[in-house]
């Protein structure tokens, strides 16, 4: 088990290595929800971590845009 962490866009995620499986996993908690990511290497793990963060940010921005449109209709 590793003490390494990933940081990206203000979020912090764990890094875990399973020696038997030779595989990396991690978790990040955002707004009370746990998101997991995985990879065969640290590079793949980081890419998956950043992809999750980017997806959540994009989804949140879409929601903000929809809220703004609803406010305009009132």
QUIVEN-V301106 format. One record per helix or strand. SS is the DSSP state (alpha for helix, beta for strand). FROM is the first residue (numbers start at 1). TO is the last residue. Records with the same first field share a line. If there is no record, write none. Layout:
# QUIVEN-V301106
SS: FROM-TO + FROM-TO
This chain:
# QUIVEN-V301106
beta: 5-8 + 11-14 + 16-18 + 23-30 + 33-39
alpha: 42-73
